[in-house]
Amino acid sequence: MRSERMDEFVEQVRSQSDILNVVQSYVPLKRKGNRYWGCCPFHNEKTPSFSVVPDKGFFYCFGCHAGGNVFKFLSMIENVTYFEAIKLQAEKLGIPLPERQRTPEEVAREREMSDLRKVNEMARDFFHNCLTMTSYGQAGKAYFAGRSISMETIEEFKLGFAPNAWDKLSTAFSKRGVKQEFLLASGLAAERNNGGGLYDRFRNRVIIPIADERGRVVGFGGRVLDDSKPKYLNTPETILFNKRKLLFGLDRSHRAIQQAGYAIVVEGYMDAISVFGAGVKNVVASLGTAFTVDHCKKLLRYAPEIYFCYDSDEAGQKATIRALSIVRDTGAVVKVIVVPDGKDPDEYIRKHGADAFRQLVQKALPLVEYRLKYVLAHNNIDTLEGKVKALHEMLPVLAGIREPAVRSEYEKKLAQTLLLDEGVVRTELQHFARGTEYQEVMPSRAPIRQVVKKQDNALRRAGRIVIRMVWQDVSLVYHVGSVLPIEGIGDPVQREILKFLQELGSQGQAPDDVTAAENLSEDAAAELSRALVEDLGGREETEAYNDSLKVLRKSYLYALFMEHSRKANEMMQAGDMAYVEELNEVMRIKNEMDEL
């Protein structure tokens, strides 16, 4: 049960949320009459079928049939729960969440995290301004120009530069009242060995701000301008910064990942920035650490496929194999983008261009084929020892294939390639499978929606018009009930909506989008959205409502007509004279149908 304070909180967020402004921050819309149209962000389309009616507070897509209020839109586009969407919108509006009683430790930790985020935002702006607005940044600008990183990309990622000075940031922040403890806790500064104050962790490096999925700065990466060591330097582990759980760029790429149906994983943030700048937006990078199960879970929330694009040198190939072993048992579709010439993605794009890289993406190899290619290149299959070693290295990948037909085909292909008996391959695979326990790591994810051809007819359209009118004036539900019982509505989804409105009417309550979202099934919520969003075909509302009631009444009468006809026929065959009464009822119903 939600508390009264929480209900008031939700209502406050709802009343201050403009669905048009929210949707337009994600989707370009064009006005046509009292509604706005654009291409749906939940499925791929070229002709706009996604509509928003601001005065109703609902959106609906006539292609994939997604629909709902502003919170439903946010929950789908950000891939969060409905209530998390409310909290996300509240945060954007500056509306505080009603607080439960928290322990002093929880209060202190939340305050510390909030303070560190503010310090990180200040540092991001400091580094970015040093790059773009001061003479300190000339070396950084030259470095980015040499990497073909445009000013647009610099602004997109708020890239920056750390001056070649020991305490430029620490001194500037201290003058602005930032406590030393925050500089230390955020990893921006460290204590001098002689106890004489602080020194900046990042010096004479280009700076890449690192954000969490919600776009909040949690740390930084710094790259040297030459070949000095360490080449890359990241923020140390803090209460905000955990490399095993963070993926660089996910805050910008998650919607593109949803749209494309797959994520591209590269090794470093410079690769990710280069790929993103080349127009391939569905890219993320791990932060100087191996790809982890946590990384995998995050990506599978957005799409079912993961493409790895690590460096093509020996170290990169080994990193790819390690990553594949993490993903193998998750149920994800895994492919590998092979970059030729021993290049990393960044180098390849600079040498061959963005279009050439996109072609590599289209030619990505399925996991089994990539692994087979790698195994064959690293084993001498001319010898029996090499054949057996290659076979054993392929077994974990084959065992991870869930479709029997696909697995059987790869067993044949492997046997032919290694010149082994197919039965030997199958037996070895069975032995391996029996000795291996697989852990399911199937996180929930929002699948990319598909265009659904729903059957529609005059009866369903009539039902939606009645729903629309009752929504606008819930007292009309009694008029509907006088024409036909709500239970007589043939469509179960529309019947659910009208019963919900009937219940509200009996309580003297007007419907609203939040109450509907909380009480209706997903199909019913989408149908309600469609009822409120679609137009009336040029008819005036009252005329459309009356015509629609007649259609529903006629459908209801036809169902009664068929039922009584069936009963009359059964009574006649049984010799029951009561069939005469049933026939009279059949004729009465038919006469009423003829008059409509």
C-alpha positions as CSV (number, residue, x, y, z in Angstrom):
1,M,0.0,0.0,0.0
2,R,1.3,3.4,-0.9
3,S,1.2,6.1,1.8
4,E,-0.7,9.3,1.4
5,R,2.6,11.3,1.3
6,M,3.7,9.1,-1.6
7,D,0.4,9.6,-3.5
8,E,0.8,13.4,-3.0
9,F,4.4,13.1,-4.3
10,V,3.3,11.2,-7.5
11,E,0.5,13.7,-8.1
12,Q,2.9,16.6,-7.7
13,V,5.3,15.1,-10.2
14,R,2.5,14.3,-12.6
15,S,1.0,17.8,-12.4
16,Q,4.4,19.4,-13.2
17,S,5.3,17.0,-16.0
18,D,4.6,18.2,-19.6
19,I,4.5,15.1,-21.8
20,L,5.2,17.1,-24.9
21,N,8.4,18.6,-23.5
22,V,9.5,15.2,-22.1
23,V,8.9,13.3,-25.3
24,Q,10.4,16.1,-27.5
25,S,13.7,15.8,-25.5
26,Y,14.0,12.3,-27.0
27,V,12.0,12.4,-30.2
28,P,11.6,15.1,-32.9
29,L,7.9,15.9,-33.3
30,K,5.8,17.9,-35.8
31,R,2.4,19.3,-35.0
32,K,-0.6,18.3,-36.9
33,G,-3.8,19.8,-35.5
34,N,-4.0,19.1,-31.7
35,R,-1.5,16.2,-31.8
36,Y,2.2,15.8,-32.6
37,W,3.8,13.1,-34.8
38,G,7.2,11.6,-35.0
39,C,9.1,8.4,-35.7
40,C,8.7,5.9,-32.9
41,P,11.7,5.5,-30.6
42,F,10.7,2.0,-29.7
43,H,10.9,0.4,-33.2
44,N,12.6,1.2,-36.5
45,E,10.4,3.1,-38.9
46,K,10.7,5.8,-41.6
47,T,7.1,7.0,-41.7
48,P,6.0,8.5,-38.4
49,S,3.3,6.5,-36.6
50,F,4.1,7.8,-33.1
51,S,1.7,10.4,-31.8
52,V,1.4,12.6,-28.7
53,V,-1.7,14.5,-27.6
54,P,-0.6,16.9,-24.9
55,D,-4.0,17.9,-23.6
56,K,-4.8,14.3,-23.0
57,G,-1.4,13.5,-21.5
58,F,-0.9,10.3,-23.5
59,F,1.3,9.0,-26.3
60,Y,0.6,6.1,-28.7
61,C,2.4,4.3,-31.5
62,F,0.1,2.9,-34.3
63,G,3.0,0.7,-35.5
64,C,4.2,-1.2,-32.4
65,H,1.2,-0.2,-30.2
66,A,3.2,1.2,-27.3
67,G,1.2,3.7,-25.3
68,G,0.7,5.4,-22.0
69,N,1.4,8.5,-20.0
70,V,4.6,10.5,-19.5
71,F,5.9,8.0,-16.9
72,K,5.2,5.0,-19.1
73,F,7.2,6.8,-21.9
74,L,10.1,7.5,-19.6
75,S,10.1,3.9,-18.2
76,M,10.3,2.5,-21.8
77,I,12.8,5.0,-23.2
78,E,15.1,4.8,-20.2
79,N,14.5,1.1,-19.6
80,V,13.5,1.5,-15.9
81,T,10.5,0.5,-13.9
82,Y,7.4,2.7,-13.8
83,F,8.2,4.0,-10.3
84,E,11.8,4.6,-11.2
85,A,10.6,6.7,-14.1
86,I,8.5,8.8,-11.6
87,K,11.6,9.3,-9.5
88,L,13.7,10.2,-12.5
89,Q,11.2,12.8,-13.6
90,A,11.0,14.1,-10.0
91,E,14.8,14.5,-9.9
92,K,14.7,16.5,-13.2
93,L,12.0,18.7,-11.8
94,G,13.8,19.2,-8.5
95,I,10.9,17.5,-6.5
96,P,12.3,15.7,-3.4
97,L,11.3,12.1,-2.9
98,P,9.3,11.6,0.4
99,E,11.9,10.3,2.9
100,R,11.5,7.2,5.0
101,Q,13.3,7.2,8.3
102,R,17.0,6.6,7.5
103,T,19.8,5.6,9.7
104,P,22.5,8.2,10.4
105,E,24.9,6.1,8.4
106,E,22.6,6.2,5.4
107,V,22.1,9.9,5.7
108,A,25.9,10.5,5.9
109,R,26.6,8.2,2.9
110,E,24.0,9.9,0.7
111,R,25.3,13.3,1.7
112,E,28.8,12.3,0.8
113,M,27.8,10.9,-2.6
114,S,25.9,14.1,-3.4
115,D,28.8,16.2,-2.4
116,L,31.3,14.1,-4.5
117,R,29.0,14.3,-7.5
118,K,29.0,18.1,-7.2
119,V,32.8,18.2,-6.9
120,N,33.1,15.9,-10.0
121,E,30.8,18.2,-12.0
122,M,32.9,21.2,-11.0
123,A,36.0,19.2,-12.1
124,R,34.5,18.3,-15.4
125,D,33.8,22.0,-16.1
126,F,37.3,23.0,-14.9
127,F,39.0,20.6,-17.2
128,H,36.7,21.4,-20.1
129,N,37.2,25.1,-19.7
130,C,41.0,24.6,-19.5
131,L,40.8,22.9,-22.9
132,T,38.4,25.2,-24.7
133,M,38.9,28.6,-23.1
134,T,42.5,28.9,-21.9
135,S,46.0,28.8,-23.3
136,Y,46.7,25.7,-21.2
137,G,44.5,23.7,-23.5
138,Q,46.5,24.2,-26.7
139,A,48.4,21.0,-26.3
140,G,45.1,19.1,-25.6
141,K,43.4,20.6,-28.7
142,A,46.4,19.6,-30.8
143,Y,46.2,16.1,-29.5
144,F,42.5,15.7,-30.2
145,A,42.9,17.2,-33.6
146,G,45.6,14.6,-34.3
147,R,43.1,11.9,-33.4
148,S,40.5,13.5,-35.7
149,I,38.2,14.3,-32.8
150,S,36.0,17.2,-33.7
151,M,34.9,20.2,-31.6
152,E,31.4,18.8,-31.7
153,T,32.6,15.5,-30.2
154,I,34.6,17.5,-27.6
155,E,31.4,19.3,-26.6
156,E,29.3,16.2,-26.7
157,F,31.6,14.3,-24.2
158,K,32.8,17.5,-22.4
159,L,36.4,16.5,-23.0
160,G,39.0,18.5,-21.2
161,F,42.6,19.0,-20.3
162,A,44.5,19.0,-17.0
163,P,47.2,21.7,-17.0
164,N,50.9,20.8,-16.6
165,A,51.0,22.0,-13.0
166,W,51.1,20.2,-9.7
167,D,48.1,21.8,-8.0
168,K,46.2,24.0,-10.4
169,L,42.9,22.2,-9.7
170,S,43.5,21.8,-6.0
171,T,44.3,25.4,-5.5
172,A,41.4,26.7,-7.6
173,F,38.9,24.4,-5.7
174,S,40.3,25.3,-2.3
175,K,39.7,29.0,-3.1
176,R,36.1,28.1,-4.0
177,G,35.6,26.5,-0.6
178,V,35.9,22.9,-1.6
179,K,37.2,21.0,1.4
180,Q,40.4,18.9,1.1
181,E,38.5,15.8,2.2
182,F,36.3,16.0,-0.9
183,L,39.3,16.4,-3.2
184,L,40.8,13.3,-1.7
185,A,37.6,11.2,-1.5
186,S,36.8,12.0,-5.2
187,G,40.3,10.9,-6.3
188,L,41.0,14.3,-7.9
189,A,44.0,15.0,-5.5
190,A,46.4,13.1,-3.3
191,E,48.4,14.0,-0.2
192,R,52.0,15.0,-0.6
193,N,54.5,12.6,1.0
194,N,56.0,15.4,3.2
195,G,52.6,16.4,4.5
196,G,52.7,19.7,2.7
197,G,49.2,19.8,1.3
198,L,47.8,18.2,-1.9
199,Y,48.8,17.7,-5.5
200,D,46.5,17.1,-8.5
201,R,46.2,13.4,-9.6
202,F,45.7,14.5,-13.3
203,R,48.4,16.6,-14.8
204,N,49.3,17.3,-18.5
205,R,46.7,14.9,-19.7
206,V,43.6,15.1,-21.9
207,I,40.6,14.3,-19.6
208,I,37.6,12.2,-20.3
209,P,34.7,12.6,-17.9
210,I,33.2,9.2,-17.0
211,A,29.4,9.2,-16.1
212,D,27.0,6.6,-14.8
213,E,24.0,5.4,-16.8
214,R,22.1,8.5,-15.6
215,G,24.7,10.9,-16.9
216,R,26.1,11.8,-13.5
217,V,29.9,12.3,-13.4
218,V,31.5,9.7,-11.2
219,G,35.1,9.9,-12.3
220,F,37.7,10.7,-14.9
221,G,40.1,9.1,-17.3
222,G,43.3,10.9,-18.3
223,R,45.6,10.1,-21.3
224,V,49.1,11.3,-21.7
225,L,50.0,13.3,-24.8
226,D,53.1,11.3,-25.6
227,D,54.4,7.8,-24.8
228,S,55.1,8.3,-21.2
229,K,53.7,6.0,-18.5
230,P,51.1,5.3,-17.4
231,K,49.4,5.9,-20.7
232,Y,46.0,6.0,-19.1
233,L,45.1,7.0,-15.6
234,N,41.7,6.6,-14.1
235,T,40.1,7.9,-10.9
236,P,40.8,5.4,-8.1
237,E,38.0,3.4,-6.6
238,T,35.6,5.6,-4.7
239,I,32.0,5.2,-3.4
240,L,30.9,6.5,-6.9
241,F,33.6,4.9,-9.1
242,N,33.7,1.1,-9.6
243,K,35.3,0.1,-12.9
244,R,33.8,-3.4,-12.8
245,K,30.3,-2.0,-12.9
246,L,30.8,1.1,-15.2
247,L,30.7,1.2,-18.9
248,F,31.9,4.4,-20.5
249,G,29.4,6.0,-22.8
250,L,26.3,4.0,-21.7
251,D,24.6,7.2,-20.6
252,R,24.7,8.4,-24.2
253,S,24.4,5.2,-26.1
254,H,21.6,3.2,-24.3
255,R,18.8,4.4,-26.5
256,A,20.9,3.8,-29.7
257,I,21.6,0.3,-28.4
258,Q,17.9,-0.3,-27.9
259,Q,17.1,0.9,-31.4
260,A,19.9,-1.1,-33.1
261,G,19.2,-4.2,-31.1
262,Y,22.9,-4.7,-30.2
263,A,25.7,-3.0,-28.3
264,I,29.3,-2.6,-29.6
265,V,31.9,-3.0,-26.8
266,V,35.4,-1.5,-27.4
267,E,38.4,-1.6,-25.1
268,G,38.9,2.0,-24.2
269,Y,37.1,5.3,-24.0
270,M,39.2,6.8,-26.8
271,D,37.9,4.0,-29.1
272,A,34.4,4.6,-27.9
273,I,34.7,8.4,-28.6
274,S,36.1,7.8,-32.0
275,V,33.4,5.2,-33.0
276,F,30.7,7.5,-31.5
277,G,32.1,10.5,-33.5
278,A,31.9,8.4,-36.6
279,G,28.2,8.2,-36.2
280,V,28.0,4.7,-34.7
281,K,26.2,5.7,-31.5
282,N,25.5,2.2,-29.9
283,V,29.0,1.9,-28.5
284,V,30.4,1.5,-25.0
285,A,33.8,0.8,-23.5
286,S,35.1,-1.0,-20.4
287,L,37.4,1.1,-18.3
288,G,40.8,-0.5,-18.4
289,T,39.5,-3.7,-16.9
290,A,38.2,-7.0,-18.2
291,F,34.6,-7.2,-19.4
292,T,32.6,-8.4,-16.4
293,V,29.3,-10.1,-15.6
294,D,28.0,-6.8,-14.3
295,H,28.9,-5.2,-17.6
296,C,27.0,-7.9,-19.4
297,K,23.9,-7.6,-17.3
298,K,23.8,-3.9,-17.9
299,L,23.9,-4.3,-21.7
300,L,21.4,-7.1,-21.8
301,R,18.8,-4.8,-20.2
302,Y,18.9,-2.8,-23.4
303,A,19.4,-5.3,-26.2
304,P,19.9,-9.1,-26.7
305,E,23.1,-8.9,-28.8
306,I,26.6,-7.8,-27.9
307,Y,29.3,-7.1,-30.6
308,F,32.9,-7.1,-29.3
309,C,35.4,-4.9,-31.2
310,Y,38.7,-5.1,-29.4
311,D,42.2,-4.5,-30.8
312,S,43.2,-7.0,-33.5
313,D,46.7,-7.6,-32.0
314,E,47.4,-10.6,-29.9
315,A,46.6,-8.9,-26.6
316,G,43.3,-7.7,-28.0
317,Q,42.4,-11.2,-29.3
318,K,43.1,-12.7,-25.9
319,A,40.9,-10.0,-24.3
320,T,38.1,-10.9,-26.7
321,I,38.3,-14.5,-25.8
322,R,38.2,-13.6,-22.1
323,A,35.1,-11.4,-22.7
324,L,33.4,-14.2,-24.7
325,S,33.8,-16.6,-21.9
326,I,31.9,-14.1,-19.7
327,V,29.1,-13.7,-22.1
328,R,28.9,-17.2,-23.4
329,D,26.3,-18.5,-20.8
330,T,24.1,-15.4,-20.6
331,G,21.8,-16.2,-23.5
332,A,23.1,-13.2,-25.5
333,V,23.7,-13.3,-29.2
334,V,27.5,-12.6,-29.4
335,K,29.4,-11.5,-32.4
336,V,32.9,-10.1,-33.0
337,I,33.9,-7.2,-35.2
338,V,37.3,-8.1,-36.7
339,V,39.4,-5.0,-37.3
340,P,42.2,-5.8,-39.9
341,D,45.8,-4.6,-40.1
342,G,46.4,-5.0,-36.3
343,K,44.5,-1.8,-35.7
344,D,42.2,-0.7,-32.9
345,P,38.9,0.8,-33.9
346,D,40.1,4.4,-33.4
347,E,43.2,3.9,-35.7
348,Y,41.1,2.1,-38.3
349,I,38.5,4.9,-38.5
350,R,41.2,7.5,-38.8
351,K,42.9,5.6,-41.6
352,H,39.9,4.2,-43.5
353,G,36.9,6.4,-42.5
354,A,33.6,5.9,-40.8
355,D,31.9,4.1,-43.7
356,A,34.6,1.5,-43.8
357,F,34.1,0.8,-40.1
358,R,30.4,0.5,-40.5
359,Q,31.0,-2.2,-43.1
360,L,33.1,-4.1,-40.6
361,V,30.1,-3.9,-38.2
362,Q,27.9,-5.5,-40.9
363,K,30.4,-8.3,-41.4
364,A,30.7,-9.1,-37.7
365,L,31.4,-12.9,-37.1
366,P,29.1,-15.0,-34.9
367,L,30.8,-16.2,-31.7
368,V,31.4,-19.8,-32.9
369,E,32.9,-18.7,-36.2
370,Y,35.2,-16.2,-34.6
371,R,36.4,-18.7,-32.0
372,L,37.0,-21.3,-34.6
373,K,39.0,-18.9,-36.7
374,Y,41.1,-18.0,-33.7
375,V,41.6,-21.6,-32.6
376,L,42.7,-22.7,-36.1
377,A,45.2,-19.9,-36.2
378,H,46.7,-20.9,-32.9
379,N,47.0,-24.6,-33.3
380,N,48.8,-26.9,-35.7
381,I,45.9,-29.1,-36.8
382,D,48.2,-31.1,-39.0
383,T,49.1,-33.1,-35.9
384,L,46.9,-35.3,-33.8
385,E,47.9,-33.3,-30.7
386,G,46.9,-30.1,-32.4
387,K,43.6,-31.5,-33.5
388,V,42.7,-32.6,-30.0
389,K,43.8,-29.3,-28.5
390,A,41.7,-27.4,-31.0
391,L,38.7,-29.6,-30.4
392,H,38.9,-29.1,-26.6
393,E,39.2,-25.3,-27.0
394,M,36.0,-25.3,-29.1
395,L,33.9,-27.4,-26.7
396,P,32.9,-24.6,-24.3
397,V,31.6,-22.5,-27.2
398,L,29.7,-25.4,-28.8
399,A,28.2,-26.4,-25.5
400,G,26.8,-22.8,-25.1
401,I,24.7,-23.2,-28.3
402,R,21.1,-23.8,-27.1
403,E,19.5,-24.6,-30.5
404,P,20.1,-28.3,-31.2
405,A,20.0,-27.9,-35.0
406,V,22.5,-25.0,-35.0
407,R,24.8,-27.0,-32.6
408,S,24.6,-30.1,-34.8
409,E,25.6,-28.0,-37.9
410,Y,28.7,-26.6,-36.1
411,E,29.6,-30.1,-34.9
412,K,29.7,-31.2,-38.5
413,K,31.7,-28.2,-39.6
414,L,34.2,-28.7,-36.8
415,A,34.6,-32.4,-37.6
416,Q,35.2,-31.6,-41.3
417,T,37.7,-28.8,-40.5
418,L,39.7,-31.0,-38.1
419,L,39.3,-34.1,-40.2
420,L,37.8,-35.9,-37.3
421,D,34.9,-38.3,-37.1
422,E,31.7,-36.5,-36.4
423,G,30.8,-39.0,-33.7
424,V,34.0,-38.3,-31.8
425,V,33.2,-34.5,-31.7
426,R,29.7,-35.3,-30.5
427,T,30.9,-37.7,-27.8
428,E,33.5,-35.2,-26.5
429,L,30.9,-32.5,-26.4
430,Q,28.5,-34.7,-24.4
431,H,31.3,-35.5,-21.9
432,F,32.1,-31.8,-21.6
433,A,28.5,-30.8,-21.1
434,R,27.9,-33.4,-18.4
435,G,30.9,-32.1,-16.5
436,T,30.0,-28.5,-16.7
437,E,27.4,-26.6,-14.7
438,Y,26.1,-23.5,-16.4
439,Q,24.8,-20.6,-14.4
440,E,22.0,-18.7,-16.0
441,V,22.7,-15.0,-16.1
442,M,19.5,-13.7,-17.8
443,P,18.8,-10.2,-16.5
444,S,15.6,-8.6,-17.5
445,R,15.8,-6.4,-20.5
446,A,13.4,-4.4,-22.6
447,P,13.3,-6.1,-26.0
448,I,13.1,-3.9,-29.1
449,R,9.5,-3.7,-30.0
450,Q,8.3,-5.0,-33.3
451,V,5.6,-3.6,-35.7
452,V,2.4,-5.6,-34.8
453,K,-0.4,-5.8,-37.4
454,K,-3.3,-5.8,-35.0
455,Q,-6.7,-6.6,-36.5
456,D,-9.0,-3.6,-36.2
457,N,-12.6,-3.2,-37.1
458,A,-15.6,-0.9,-36.7
459,L,-16.5,-2.6,-33.4
460,R,-13.1,-2.0,-31.8
461,R,-13.1,1.6,-33.1
462,A,-16.5,2.1,-31.6
463,G,-15.4,0.7,-28.3
464,R,-12.4,3.2,-28.2
465,I,-14.7,6.1,-28.9
466,V,-16.9,5.2,-26.0
467,I,-13.9,4.8,-23.8
468,R,-12.6,8.2,-24.9
469,M,-15.9,9.9,-24.0
470,V,-16.3,8.1,-20.6
471,W,-12.7,9.1,-19.8
472,Q,-13.6,12.7,-20.4
473,D,-16.8,12.5,-18.3
474,V,-16.8,9.4,-16.1
475,S,-20.6,9.8,-15.3
476,L,-21.2,8.7,-18.9
477,V,-20.4,5.2,-17.8
478,Y,-23.9,4.9,-16.3
479,H,-25.4,5.9,-19.7
480,V,-23.2,3.2,-21.3
481,G,-24.5,0.7,-18.7
482,S,-28.1,1.6,-19.5
483,V,-27.5,0.8,-23.2
484,L,-25.7,-2.5,-22.6
485,P,-24.1,-4.1,-19.6
486,I,-20.3,-3.5,-19.3
487,E,-20.0,-7.3,-19.1
488,G,-21.6,-7.4,-22.6
489,I,-18.6,-5.6,-24.2
490,G,-17.1,-8.3,-26.3
491,D,-13.5,-7.2,-26.4
492,P,-11.8,-8.2,-23.1
493,V,-9.3,-5.4,-23.1
494,Q,-11.9,-2.7,-23.7
495,R,-14.1,-4.4,-21.1
496,E,-11.3,-4.1,-18.6
497,I,-11.0,-0.4,-19.2
498,L,-14.7,0.3,-18.9
499,K,-15.0,-1.8,-15.7
500,F,-12.1,0.3,-14.3
501,L,-13.9,3.5,-15.2
502,Q,-17.1,2.1,-13.8
503,E,-15.4,1.5,-10.5
504,L,-14.0,5.0,-10.4
505,G,-17.5,6.4,-11.2
506,S,-19.0,4.5,-8.4
507,Q,-16.5,6.0,-6.0
508,G,-17.1,9.5,-7.4
509,Q,-13.5,9.8,-8.7
510,A,-12.4,11.2,-12.0
511,P,-9.8,9.1,-13.9
512,D,-6.2,10.2,-14.4
513,D,-3.2,8.7,-16.2
514,V,-1.4,7.6,-13.0
515,T,-4.4,5.7,-11.6
516,A,-4.9,4.1,-15.0
517,A,-1.3,3.0,-15.3
518,E,-1.4,1.5,-11.8
519,N,-4.6,-0.5,-12.3
520,L,-4.8,-1.5,-15.9
521,S,-2.9,-4.3,-17.6
522,E,-0.3,-3.3,-20.2
523,D,-2.6,-4.1,-23.1
524,A,-5.4,-2.2,-21.5
525,A,-3.2,0.8,-20.8
526,A,-2.0,0.9,-24.5
527,E,-5.6,0.5,-25.8
528,L,-6.7,3.4,-23.5
529,S,-3.8,5.5,-24.9
530,R,-5.0,4.8,-28.5
531,A,-8.5,5.7,-27.6
532,L,-7.4,9.1,-26.4
533,V,-4.8,9.8,-29.1
534,E,-6.6,8.7,-32.4
535,D,-8.9,11.1,-34.1
536,L,-12.7,10.7,-34.7
537,G,-12.5,10.6,-38.4
538,G,-13.9,14.2,-38.7
539,R,-17.0,13.5,-36.7
540,E,-18.3,15.7,-33.8
541,E,-17.7,13.9,-30.4
542,T,-21.4,13.5,-29.5
543,E,-22.3,12.1,-32.9
544,A,-19.4,9.7,-32.8
545,Y,-20.3,8.6,-29.3
546,N,-24.0,7.9,-30.2
547,D,-23.0,6.1,-33.3
548,S,-20.5,4.0,-31.4
549,L,-23.0,3.0,-28.7
550,K,-25.3,1.8,-31.5
551,V,-22.5,-0.4,-32.9
552,L,-21.8,-1.8,-29.5
553,R,-25.5,-2.4,-28.7
554,K,-26.0,-4.1,-32.0
555,S,-23.0,-6.4,-31.4
556,Y,-24.3,-7.2,-27.9
557,L,-27.8,-8.0,-29.3
558,Y,-26.3,-10.2,-32.0
559,A,-24.5,-12.2,-29.3
560,L,-27.8,-12.5,-27.5
561,F,-29.6,-13.5,-30.7
562,M,-27.1,-16.3,-31.3
563,E,-27.4,-17.5,-27.7
564,H,-31.2,-17.6,-27.6
565,S,-31.3,-19.2,-31.1
566,R,-29.0,-22.0,-29.9
567,K,-31.2,-22.5,-26.8
568,A,-34.4,-22.6,-28.8
569,N,-32.9,-25.2,-31.2
570,E,-31.8,-27.4,-28.3
571,M,-35.2,-27.2,-26.6
572,M,-37.0,-28.1,-29.8
573,Q,-34.8,-31.1,-30.3
574,A,-35.5,-32.2,-26.7
575,G,-39.2,-31.7,-27.1
576,D,-39.3,-28.9,-24.5
577,M,-42.2,-26.6,-25.3
578,A,-40.5,-23.7,-23.5
579,Y,-38.7,-23.2,-26.8
580,V,-41.6,-21.0,-27.8
581,E,-40.6,-18.4,-25.3
582,E,-37.0,-18.6,-26.5
583,L,-38.2,-18.1,-30.1
584,N,-40.3,-15.0,-29.0
585,E,-37.1,-13.6,-27.4
586,V,-35.2,-14.3,-30.6
587,M,-37.8,-12.4,-32.6
588,R,-37.8,-9.5,-30.1
589,I,-34.0,-9.2,-30.4
590,K,-34.1,-9.4,-34.2
591,N,-36.7,-6.6,-34.4
592,E,-34.6,-4.4,-32.1
593,M,-31.5,-5.1,-34.3
594,D,-33.4,-4.2,-37.4
595,E,-34.5,-0.9,-35.9
596,L,-30.9,0.2,-35.0
